[in-house]
Amino acid sequence: MRTCTESRRLQIYLDGELSEAQAGAYRLHLETCPACTQELALYRRLFAALRPSPVPDPGPALTERILDRVLPSRLRRRWVAALGWSYTAASATCTFMFVSWIARPETHVWLATQLGVALE
């Protein structure tokens, strides 16, 4: 579509980023250049077709989900949390098993025997 060297300025013209003098000069160019005029007409048809389309707001939940998958710090935080809960569960299990073992009467007899052997 871009057969004219001035067609690269068309988007800047449509965005209103040209100064008034530059915009006036570009309007004069549009009167003499059929390629740019046709491209301008296509852009205007496209804008007119897109104008009535509502743009849904995804909300902050989408942003949070994307950041959770992209940012390494958030990924590390999840792994650290999982590791912390695993460590807590293993520690609680070991503590429960030790307390259960030490509370048995035969454990005290066995410990006294082992201590006697070690001190001889």
N, CA, C and O atoms as CSV, one atom per row, in Angstrom:
chain,resi,resn,atom,element,x,y,z
A,1,MET,N,N,0.833,-1.187,0.000
A,1,MET,CA,C,0.000,0.000,0.000
A,1,MET,C,C,0.877,1.249,0.000
A,1,MET,O,O,0.489,2.264,-0.578
A,2,ARG,N,N,2.029,1.201,0.623
A,2,ARG,CA,C,2.852,2.405,0.763
A,2,ARG,C,C,3.700,2.617,-0.491
A,2,ARG,O,O,4.821,2.122,-0.605
A,3,THR,N,N,3.129,3.363,-1.415
A,3,THR,CA,C,3.879,3.680,-2.631
A,3,THR,C,C,4.430,5.094,-2.569
A,3,THR,O,O,5.265,5.471,-3.392
A,4,CYS,N,N,3.972,5.880,-1.602
A,4,CYS,CA,C,4.421,7.263,-1.458
A,4,CYS,C,C,5.331,7.361,-0.232
A,4,CYS,O,O,5.079,6.729,0.794
A,5,THR,N,N,6.378,8.152,-0.353
A,5,THR,CA,C,7.290,8.305,0.780
A,5,THR,C,C,6.657,9.093,1.925
A,5,THR,O,O,7.104,8.987,3.067
A,6,GLU,N,N,5.638,9.869,1.634
A,6,GLU,CA,C,4.963,10.657,2.667
A,6,GLU,C,C,3.930,9.844,3.442
A,6,GLU,O,O,3.383,10.329,4.432
A,7,SER,N,N,3.655,8.609,3.006
A,7,SER,CA,C,2.616,7.820,3.673
A,7,SER,C,C,3.022,7.428,5.093
A,7,SER,O,O,2.162,7.094,5.908
A,8,ARG,N,N,4.309,7.463,5.398
A,8,ARG,CA,C,4.748,7.143,6.760
A,8,ARG,C,C,4.282,8.206,7.752
A,8,ARG,O,O,4.181,7.936,8.949
A,9,ARG,N,N,4.001,9.403,7.265
A,9,ARG,CA,C,3.534,10.478,8.143
A,9,ARG,C,C,2.021,10.455,8.338
A,9,ARG,O,O,1.487,11.249,9.112
A,10,LEU,N,N,1.327,9.560,7.650
A,10,LEU,CA,C,-0.127,9.520,7.720
A,10,LEU,C,C,-0.614,9.204,9.139
A,10,LEU,O,O,-1.543,9.845,9.631
A,11,GLN,N,N,-0.004,8.242,9.780
A,11,GLN,CA,C,-0.427,7.891,11.141
A,11,GLN,C,C,-0.180,9.046,12.111
A,11,GLN,O,O,-0.990,9.293,13.005
A,12,ILE,N,N,0.927,9.745,11.937
A,12,ILE,CA,C,1.212,10.909,12.792
A,12,ILE,C,C,0.172,11.996,12.543
A,12,ILE,O,O,-0.263,12.677,13.472
A,13,TYR,N,N,-0.215,12.148,11.297
A,13,TYR,CA,C,-1.252,13.121,10.940
A,13,TYR,C,C,-2.582,12.744,11.597
A,13,TYR,O,O,-3.254,13.596,12.178
A,14,LEU,N,N,-2.957,11.474,11.504
A,14,LEU,CA,C,-4.214,11.022,12.090
A,14,LEU,C,C,-4.223,11.130,13.619
A,14,LEU,O,O,-5.265,11.381,14.224
A,15,ASP,N,N,-3.076,10.942,14.224
A,15,ASP,CA,C,-2.975,11.046,15.689
A,15,ASP,C,C,-2.961,12.495,16.164
A,15,ASP,O,O,-3.053,12.756,17.363
A,16,GLY,N,N,-2.844,13.443,15.222
A,16,GLY,CA,C,-2.836,14.858,15.581
A,16,GLY,C,C,-1.527,15.316,16.196
A,16,GLY,O,O,-1.502,16.261,16.984
A,17,GLU,N,N,-0.454,14.655,15.841
A,17,GLU,CA,C,0.847,14.981,16.412
A,17,GLU,C,C,1.661,15.934,15.549
A,17,GLU,O,O,2.762,16.329,15.932
A,18,LEU,N,N,1.140,16.302,14.406
A,18,LEU,CA,C,1.838,17.270,13.557
A,18,LEU,C,C,1.479,18.684,14.002
A,18,LEU,O,O,0.376,18.938,14.487
A,19,SER,N,N,2.426,19.594,13.829
A,19,SER,CA,C,2.114,20.998,14.123
A,19,SER,C,C,1.100,21.486,13.084
A,19,SER,O,O,0.870,20.824,12.073
A,20,GLU,N,N,0.505,22.636,13.341
A,20,GLU,CA,C,-0.523,23.143,12.426
A,20,GLU,C,C,0.060,23.374,11.028
A,20,GLU,O,O,-0.602,23.098,10.028
A,21,ALA,N,N,1.282,23.873,10.956
A,21,ALA,CA,C,1.914,24.106,9.652
A,21,ALA,C,C,2.175,22.778,8.943
A,21,ALA,O,O,1.922,22.657,7.745
A,22,GLN,N,N,2.680,21.779,9.677
A,22,GLN,CA,C,2.955,20.468,9.076
A,22,GLN,C,C,1.653,19.789,8.654
A,22,GLN,O,O,1.596,19.162,7.596
A,23,ALA,N,N,0.613,19.908,9.469
A,23,ALA,CA,C,-0.682,19.313,9.128
A,23,ALA,C,C,-1.254,19.961,7.870
A,23,ALA,O,O,-1.818,19.278,7.015
A,24,GLY,N,N,-1.106,21.295,7.760
A,24,GLY,CA,C,-1.570,21.991,6.557
A,24,GLY,C,C,-0.819,21.536,5.330
A,24,GLY,O,O,-1.407,21.345,4.265
A,25,ALA,N,N,0.490,21.361,5.477
A,25,ALA,CA,C,1.296,20.889,4.348
A,25,ALA,C,C,0.905,19.471,3.971
A,25,ALA,O,O,0.899,19.119,2.791
A,26,TYR,N,N,0.579,18.657,4.962
A,26,TYR,CA,C,0.185,17.277,4.670
A,26,TYR,C,C,-1.198,17.231,4.013
A,26,TYR,O,O,-1.448,16.394,3.146
A,27,ARG,N,N,-2.086,18.124,4.423
A,27,ARG,CA,C,-3.399,18.197,3.771
A,27,ARG,C,C,-3.236,18.568,2.287
A,27,ARG,O,O,-3.935,18.029,1.429
A,28,LEU,N,N,-2.318,19.481,1.997
A,28,LEU,CA,C,-2.036,19.832,0.596
A,28,LEU,C,C,-1.498,18.615,-0.161
A,28,LEU,O,O,-1.858,18.379,-1.315
A,29,HIS,N,N,-0.628,17.845,0.508
A,29,HIS,CA,C,-0.086,16.641,-0.115
A,29,HIS,C,C,-1.210,15.649,-0.412
A,29,HIS,O,O,-1.215,15.007,-1.462
A,30,LEU,N,N,-2.164,15.527,0.519
A,30,LEU,CA,C,-3.272,14.587,0.331
A,30,LEU,C,C,-4.121,14.955,-0.894
A,30,LEU,O,O,-4.710,14.078,-1.525
A,31,GLU,N,N,-4.183,16.228,-1.222
A,31,GLU,CA,C,-4.964,16.655,-2.390
A,31,GLU,C,C,-4.336,16.191,-3.694
A,31,GLU,O,O,-5.029,16.039,-4.701
A,32,THR,N,N,-3.027,15.966,-3.681
A,32,THR,CA,C,-2.325,15.612,-4.919
A,32,THR,C,C,-1.889,14.147,-4.975
A,32,THR,O,O,-1.470,13.679,-6.033
A,33,CYS,N,N,-1.978,13.413,-3.864
A,33,CYS,CA,C,-1.458,12.039,-3.824
A,33,CYS,C,C,-2.610,11.040,-3.661
A,33,CYS,O,O,-3.194,10.950,-2.581
A,34,PRO,N,N,-2.938,10.299,-4.703
A,34,PRO,CA,C,-4.044,9.345,-4.593
A,34,PRO,C,C,-3.731,8.170,-3.652
A,34,PRO,O,O,-4.639,7.634,-3.016
A,35,ALA,N,N,-2.464,7.769,-3.561
A,35,ALA,CA,C,-2.107,6.645,-2.681
A,35,ALA,C,C,-2.357,7.010,-1.219
A,35,ALA,O,O,-2.951,6.226,-0.479
A,36,CYS,N,N,-1.912,8.179,-0.803
A,36,CYS,CA,C,-2.116,8.611,0.578
A,36,CYS,C,C,-3.596,8.880,0.855
A,36,CYS,O,O,-4.087,8.594,1.946
A,37,THR,N,N,-4.299,9.428,-0.127
A,37,THR,CA,C,-5.730,9.687,0.037
A,37,THR,C,C,-6.489,8.376,0.214
A,37,THR,O,O,-7.393,8.280,1.045
A,38,GLN,N,N,-6.117,7.369,-0.571
A,38,GLN,CA,C,-6.778,6.071,-0.445
A,38,GLN,C,C,-6.464,5.436,0.918
A,38,GLN,O,O,-7.351,4.873,1.560
A,39,GLU,N,N,-5.226,5.525,1.349
A,39,GLU,CA,C,-4.852,4.965,2.652
A,39,GLU,C,C,-5.564,5.710,3.779
A,39,GLU,O,O,-5.985,5.095,4.758
A,40,LEU,N,N,-5.699,7.022,3.649
A,40,LEU,CA,C,-6.429,7.818,4.641
A,40,LEU,C,C,-7.892,7.386,4.689
A,40,LEU,O,O,-8.472,7.278,5.769
A,41,ALA,N,N,-8.480,7.143,3.539
A,41,ALA,CA,C,-9.875,6.695,3.498
A,41,ALA,C,C,-10.026,5.327,4.160
A,41,ALA,O,O,-11.009,5.080,4.859
A,42,LEU,N,N,-9.059,4.441,3.942
A,42,LEU,CA,C,-9.111,3.121,4.581
A,42,LEU,C,C,-8.993,3.238,6.100
A,42,LEU,O,O,-9.708,2.560,6.838
A,43,TYR,N,N,-8.093,4.096,6.558
A,43,TYR,CA,C,-7.950,4.306,8.006
A,43,TYR,C,C,-9.245,4.863,8.593
A,43,TYR,O,O,-9.690,4.421,9.652
A,44,ARG,N,N,-9.833,5.805,7.924
A,44,ARG,CA,C,-11.072,6.419,8.446
A,44,ARG,C,C,-12.211,5.402,8.481
A,44,ARG,O,O,-13.018,5.400,9.411
A,45,ARG,N,N,-12.275,4.534,7.460
A,45,ARG,CA,C,-13.301,3.474,7.483
A,45,ARG,C,C,-13.048,2.508,8.644
A,45,ARG,O,O,-13.977,2.070,9.323
A,46,LEU,N,N,-11.793,2.194,8.850
A,46,LEU,CA,C,-11.442,1.302,9.956
A,46,LEU,C,C,-11.806,1.935,11.299
A,46,LEU,O,O,-12.410,1.281,12.150
A,47,PHE,N,N,-11.445,3.193,11.489
A,47,PHE,CA,C,-11.768,3.890,12.744
A,47,PHE,C,C,-13.275,3.972,12.950
A,47,PHE,O,O,-13.766,3.813,14.067
A,48,ALA,N,N,-14.010,4.224,11.858
A,48,ALA,CA,C,-15.471,4.305,11.966
A,48,ALA,C,C,-16.066,2.949,12.333
A,48,ALA,O,O,-17.055,2.885,13.065
A,49,ALA,N,N,-15.478,1.874,11.836
A,49,ALA,CA,C,-15.986,0.533,12.153
A,49,ALA,C,C,-15.652,0.146,13.591
A,49,ALA,O,O,-16.432,-0.544,14.247
A,50,LEU,N,N,-14.515,0.580,14.071
A,50,LEU,CA,C,-14.097,0.217,15.429
A,50,LEU,C,C,-14.704,1.098,16.502
A,50,LEU,O,O,-14.780,0.686,17.660
A,51,ARG,N,N,-15.131,2.277,16.158
A,51,ARG,CA,C,-15.641,3.244,17.141
A,51,ARG,C,C,-16.783,2.676,17.984
A,51,ARG,O,O,-16.754,2.831,19.205
A,52,PRO,N,N,-17.799,2.016,17.384
A,52,PRO,CA,C,-18.906,1.534,18.214
A,52,PRO,C,C,-18.557,0.302,19.054
A,52,PRO,O,O,-19.333,-0.083,19.929
A,53,SER,N,N,-17.422,-0.308,18.803
A,53,SER,CA,C,-17.055,-1.504,19.554
A,53,SER,C,C,-16.637,-1.125,20.976
A,53,SER,O,O,-15.723,-0.323,21.164
A,54,PRO,N,N,-17.312,-1.707,21.979
A,54,PRO,CA,C,-16.908,-1.416,23.358
A,54,PRO,C,C,-15.618,-2.161,23.690
A,54,PRO,O,O,-15.390,-3.277,23.225
A,55,VAL,N,N,-14.804,-1.538,24.482
A,55,VAL,CA,C,-13.571,-2.161,24.936
A,55,VAL,C,C,-13.793,-2.604,26.377
A,55,VAL,O,O,-13.894,-1.766,27.273
A,56,PRO,N,N,-13.871,-3.914,26.608
A,56,PRO,CA,C,-14.138,-4.380,27.971
A,56,PRO,C,C,-12.934,-4.136,28.874
A,56,PRO,O,O,-11.783,-4.252,28.454
A,57,ASP,N,N,-13.228,-3.798,30.109
A,57,ASP,CA,C,-12.177,-3.582,31.103
A,57,ASP,C,C,-11.903,-4.910,31.803
A,57,ASP,O,O,-12.785,-5.437,32.480
A,58,PRO,N,N,-10.694,-5.464,31.653
A,58,PRO,CA,C,-10.422,-6.763,32.251
A,58,PRO,C,C,-10.304,-6.704,33.776
A,58,PRO,O,O,-10.405,-7.732,34.445
A,59,GLY,N,N,-10.095,-5.527,34.318
A,59,GLY,CA,C,-10.016,-5.385,35.761
A,59,GLY,C,C,-8.646,-5.764,36.301
A,59,GLY,O,O,-7.781,-6.233,35.560
A,60,PRO,N,N,-8.460,-5.559,37.584
A,60,PRO,CA,C,-7.158,-5.832,38.186
A,60,PRO,C,C,-6.850,-7.317,38.324
A,60,PRO,O,O,-5.684,-7.686,38.467
A,61,ALA,N,N,-7.860,-8.173,38.285
A,61,ALA,CA,C,-7.607,-9.607,38.442
A,61,ALA,C,C,-6.741,-10.142,37.300
A,61,ALA,O,O,-5.857,-10.968,37.527
A,62,LEU,N,N,-6.988,-9.678,36.083
A,62,LEU,CA,C,-6.180,-10.123,34.946
A,62,LEU,C,C,-4.736,-9.676,35.108
A,62,LEU,O,O,-3.811,-10.444,34.847
A,63,THR,N,N,-4.547,-8.451,35.533
A,63,THR,CA,C,-3.184,-7.947,35.742
A,63,THR,C,C,-2.457,-8.783,36.783
A,63,THR,O,O,-1.291,-9.129,36.594
A,64,GLU,N,N,-3.124,-9.106,37.863
A,64,GLU,CA,C,-2.496,-9.914,38.913
A,64,GLU,C,C,-2.146,-11.310,38.402
A,64,GLU,O,O,-1.076,-11.829,38.722
A,65,ARG,N,N,-3.019,-11.921,37.621
A,65,ARG,CA,C,-2.735,-13.254,37.087
A,65,ARG,C,C,-1.542,-13.219,36.140
A,65,ARG,O,O,-0.704,-14.121,36.156
A,66,ILE,N,N,-1.465,-12.183,35.319
A,66,ILE,CA,C,-0.333,-12.074,34.388
A,66,ILE,C,C,0.958,-11.855,35.159
A,66,ILE,O,O,1.971,-12.492,34.870
A,67,LEU,N,N,0.930,-10.958,36.140
A,67,LEU,CA,C,2.134,-10.685,36.920
A,67,LEU,C,C,2.568,-11.910,37.720
A,67,LEU,O,O,3.767,-12.135,37.888
A,68,ASP,N,N,1.631,-12.700,38.213
A,68,ASP,CA,C,1.984,-13.913,38.944
A,68,ASP,C,C,2.745,-14.900,38.068
A,68,ASP,O,O,3.615,-15.626,38.549
A,69,ARG,N,N,2.414,-14.922,36.786
A,69,ARG,CA,C,3.088,-15.856,35.893
A,69,ARG,C,C,4.379,-15.297,35.307
A,69,ARG,O,O,5.228,-16.059,34.844
A,70,VAL,N,N,4.534,-13.994,35.322
A,70,VAL,CA,C,5.665,-13.372,34.635
A,70,VAL,C,C,6.791,-12.977,35.586
A,70,VAL,O,O,7.960,-13.229,35.295
A,71,LEU,N,N,6.455,-12.369,36.707
A,71,LEU,CA,C,7.481,-11.839,37.591
A,71,LEU,C,C,8.175,-12.953,38.384
A,71,LEU,O,O,7.509,-13.728,39.071
A,72,PRO,N,N,9.486,-13.037,38.293
A,72,PRO,CA,C,10.206,-14.077,39.024
A,72,PRO,C,C,10.054,-13.955,40.541
A,72,PRO,O,O,10.031,-14.969,41.237
A,73,SER,N,N,9.952,-12.748,41.054
A,73,SER,CA,C,9.837,-12.590,42.502
A,73,SER,C,C,8.552,-13.216,43.015
A,73,SER,O,O,8.534,-13.804,44.096
A,74,ARG,N,N,7.478,-13.092,42.248
A,74,ARG,CA,C,6.213,-13.699,42.667
A,74,ARG,C,C,6.293,-15.215,42.551
A,74,ARG,O,O,5.721,-15.923,43.379
A,75,LEU,N,N,6.993,-15.729,41.538
A,75,LEU,CA,C,7.164,-17.166,41.417
A,75,LEU,C,C,7.978,-17.695,42.588
A,75,LEU,O,O,7.639,-18.721,43.179
A,76,ARG,N,N,9.061,-16.985,42.922
A,76,ARG,CA,C,9.884,-17.398,44.055
A,76,ARG,C,C,9.078,-17.370,45.339
A,76,ARG,O,O,9.214,-18.260,46.178
A,77,ARG,N,N,8.242,-16.360,45.498
A,77,ARG,CA,C,7.440,-16.245,46.707
A,77,ARG,C,C,6.521,-17.453,46.854
A,77,ARG,O,O,6.323,-17.951,47.963
A,78,ARG,N,N,5.962,-17.926,45.744
A,78,ARG,CA,C,5.105,-19.106,45.796
A,78,ARG,C,C,5.901,-20.344,46.174
A,78,ARG,O,O,5.453,-21.156,46.983
A,79,TRP,N,N,7.101,-20.485,45.578
A,79,TRP,CA,C,7.936,-21.639,45.907
A,79,TRP,C,C,8.387,-21.581,47.353
A,79,TRP,O,O,8.411,-22.606,48.036
A,80,VAL,N,N,8.742,-20.405,47.827
A,80,VAL,CA,C,9.168,-20.266,49.222
A,80,VAL,C,C,8.013,-20.590,50.156
A,80,VAL,O,O,8.214,-21.240,51.182
A,81,ALA,N,N,6.828,-20.155,49.825
A,81,ALA,CA,C,5.659,-20.458,50.656
A,81,ALA,C,C,5.396,-21.962,50.668
A,81,ALA,O,O,5.120,-22.528,51.726
A,82,ALA,N,N,5.475,-22.613,49.518
A,82,ALA,CA,C,5.258,-24.060,49.455
A,82,ALA,C,C,6.331,-24.798,50.245
A,82,ALA,O,O,6.032,-25.745,50.973
A,83,LEU,N,N,7.574,-24.366,50.100
A,83,LEU,CA,C,8.665,-24.983,50.841
A,83,LEU,C,C,8.493,-24.769,52.338
A,83,LEU,O,O,8.752,-25.675,53.131
A,84,GLY,N,N,8.058,-23.576,52.726
A,84,GLY,CA,C,7.840,-23.282,54.142
A,84,GLY,C,C,6.748,-24.158,54.738
A,84,GLY,O,O,6.896,-24.673,55.846
A,85,TRP,N,N,5.654,-24.328,54.005
A,85,TRP,CA,C,4.579,-25.194,54.504
A,85,TRP,C,C,5.032,-26.649,54.566
A,85,TRP,O,O,4.651,-27.372,55.486
A,86,SER,N,N,5.837,-27.086,53.607
A,86,SER,CA,C,6.360,-28.456,53.632
A,86,SER,C,C,7.276,-28.655,54.833
A,86,SER,O,O,7.192,-29.673,55.521
A,87,TYR,N,N,8.146,-27.689,55.084
A,87,TYR,CA,C,9.044,-27.764,56.233
A,87,TYR,C,C,8.243,-27.785,57.532
A,87,TYR,O,O,8.571,-28.541,58.446
A,88,THR,N,N,7.213,-26.975,57.621
A,88,THR,CA,C,6.374,-26.935,58.818
A,88,THR,C,C,5.687,-28.276,59.047
A,88,THR,O,O,5.639,-28.768,60.175
A,89,ALA,N,N,5.161,-28.863,57.988
A,89,ALA,CA,C,4.492,-30.166,58.114
A,89,ALA,C,C,5.475,-31.255,58.528
A,89,ALA,O,O,5.165,-32.078,59.388
A,90,ALA,N,N,6.667,-31.261,57.914
A,90,ALA,CA,C,7.674,-32.268,58.276
A,90,ALA,C,C,8.139,-32.077,59.711
A,90,ALA,O,O,8.316,-33.055,60.437
A,91,SER,N,N,8.336,-30.846,60.126
A,91,SER,CA,C,8.764,-30.565,61.496
A,91,SER,C,C,7.698,-30.978,62.507
A,91,SER,O,O,8.022,-31.562,63.541
A,92,ALA,N,N,6.450,-30.685,62.223
A,92,ALA,CA,C,5.365,-31.065,63.132
A,92,ALA,C,C,5.243,-32.585,63.224
A,92,ALA,O,O,4.999,-33.123,64.304
A,93,THR,N,N,5.412,-33.277,62.100
A,93,THR,CA,C,5.341,-34.736,62.105
A,93,THR,C,C,6.476,-35.328,62.925
A,93,THR,O,O,6.255,-36.228,63.736
A,94,CYS,N,N,7.691,-34.828,62.718
A,94,CYS,CA,C,8.841,-35.340,63.481
A,94,CYS,C,C,8.674,-35.058,64.971
A,94,CYS,O,O,8.970,-35.922,65.796
A,95,THR,N,N,8.213,-33.888,65.321
A,95,THR,CA,C,7.998,-33.549,66.736
A,95,THR,C,C,6.951,-34.466,67.353
A,95,THR,O,O,7.135,-34.951,68.470
A,96,PHE,N,N,5.866,-34.708,66.646
A,96,PHE,CA,C,4.826,-35.603,67.142
A,96,PHE,C,C,5.374,-37.010,67.342
A,96,PHE,O,O,5.095,-37.649,68.357
A,97,MET,N,N,6.154,-37.495,66.377
A,97,MET,CA,C,6.718,-38.840,66.494
A,97,MET,C,C,7.697,-38.926,67.663
A,97,MET,O,O,7.697,-39.923,68.385
A,98,PHE,N,N,8.528,-37.911,67.864
A,98,PHE,CA,C,9.480,-37.924,68.980
A,98,PHE,C,C,8.750,-37.901,70.316
A,98,PHE,O,O,9.096,-38.660,71.222
A,99,VAL,N,N,7.753,-37.048,70.448
A,99,VAL,CA,C,6.996,-36.974,71.700
A,99,VAL,C,C,6.271,-38.290,71.957
A,99,VAL,O,O,6.214,-38.752,73.097
A,100,SER,N,N,5.721,-38.896,70.916
A,100,SER,CA,C,5.055,-40.190,71.070
A,100,SER,C,C,6.046,-41.273,71.502
A,100,SER,O,O,5.709,-42.132,72.317
A,101,TRP,N,N,7.235,-41.237,70.972
A,101,TRP,CA,C,8.254,-42.232,71.309
A,101,TRP,C,C,8.768,-42.037,72.731
A,101,TRP,O,O,8.927,-43.002,73.478
A,102,ILE,N,N,9.026,-40.791,73.098
A,102,ILE,CA,C,9.603,-40.509,74.415
A,102,ILE,C,C,8.594,-40.728,75.540
A,102,ILE,O,O,8.985,-40.946,76.687
A,103,ALA,N,N,7.296,-40.672,75.223
A,103,ALA,CA,C,6.257,-40.839,76.244
A,103,ALA,C,C,6.035,-42.304,76.602
A,103,ALA,O,O,5.354,-42.576,77.591
A,104,ARG,N,N,6.566,-43.245,75.862
A,104,ARG,CA,C,6.372,-44.668,76.144
A,104,ARG,C,C,7.304,-45.098,77.275
A,104,ARG,O,O,8.460,-44.677,77.304
A,105,PRO,N,N,6.833,-45.918,78.195
A,105,PRO,CA,C,7.664,-46.358,79.330
A,105,PRO,C,C,8.893,-47.166,78.902
A,105,PRO,O,O,9.961,-47.005,79.492
A,106,GLU,N,N,8.766,-48.025,77.900
A,106,GLU,CA,C,9.917,-48.847,77.500
A,106,GLU,C,C,11.036,-47.998,76.905
A,106,GLU,O,O,12.189,-48.429,76.876
A,107,THR,N,N,10.710,-46.800,76.431
A,107,THR,CA,C,11.729,-45.898,75.898
A,107,THR,C,C,12.652,-45.441,77.019
A,107,THR,O,O,13.863,-45.347,76.819
A,108,HIS,N,N,12.095,-45.153,78.205
A,108,HIS,CA,C,12.904,-44.714,79.344
A,108,HIS,C,C,13.844,-45.835,79.797
A,108,HIS,O,O,14.987,-45.567,80.168
A,109,VAL,N,N,13.378,-47.080,79.771
A,109,VAL,CA,C,14.226,-48.227,80.142
A,109,VAL,C,C,15.363,-48.359,79.138
A,109,VAL,O,O,16.521,-48.541,79.513
A,110,TRP,N,N,15.019,-48.263,77.862
A,110,TRP,CA,C,16.047,-48.400,76.832
A,110,TRP,C,C,17.081,-47.283,76.936
A,110,TRP,O,O,18.280,-47.535,76.815
A,111,LEU,N,N,16.618,-46.035,77.164
A,111,LEU,CA,C,17.542,-44.898,77.307
A,111,LEU,C,C,18.438,-45.068,78.523
A,111,LEU,O,O,19.625,-44.750,78.454
A,112,ALA,N,N,17.892,-45.571,79.657
A,112,ALA,CA,C,18.704,-45.786,80.865
A,112,ALA,C,C,19.757,-46.849,80.613
A,112,ALA,O,O,20.891,-46.727,81.077
A,113,THR,N,N,19.391,-47.888,79.882
A,113,THR,CA,C,20.355,-48.953,79.557
A,113,THR,C,C,21.466,-48.402,78.668
A,113,THR,O,O,22.643,-48.682,78.898
A,114,GLN,N,N,21.108,-47.642,77.681
A,114,GLN,CA,C,22.109,-47.069,76.779
A,114,GLN,C,C,23.029,-46.097,77.494
A,114,GLN,O,O,24.231,-46.057,77.231
A,115,LEU,N,N,22.452,-45.304,78.410
A,115,LEU,CA,C,23.262,-44.362,79.187
A,115,LEU,C,C,24.218,-45.100,80.100
A,115,LEU,O,O,25.371,-44.698,80.255
A,116,GLY,N,N,23.742,-46.180,80.706
A,116,GLY,CA,C,24.622,-46.999,81.572
A,116,GLY,C,C,25.767,-47.586,80.806
A,116,GLY,O,O,26.897,-47.579,81.294
A,117,VAL,N,N,25.518,-48.098,79.617
A,117,VAL,CA,C,26.566,-48.673,78.785
A,117,VAL,C,C,27.560,-47.580,78.377
A,117,VAL,O,O,28.764,-47.835,78.346
A,118,ALA,N,N,27.088,-46.383,78.066
A,118,ALA,CA,C,27.967,-45.304,77.615
A,118,ALA,C,C,28.851,-44.786,78.743
A,118,ALA,O,O,29.983,-44.369,78.498
A,119,LEU,N,N,28.346,-44.806,79.981
A,119,LEU,CA,C,29.102,-44.269,81.110
A,119,LEU,C,C,30.058,-45.279,81.731
A,119,LEU,O,O,30.875,-44.876,82.559
A,120,GLU,N,N,30.012,-46.541,81.393
A,120,GLU,CA,C,30.912,-47.546,81.978
A,120,GLU,C,C,32.306,-47.421,81.511
A,120,GLU,O,O,33.167,-48.200,81.922
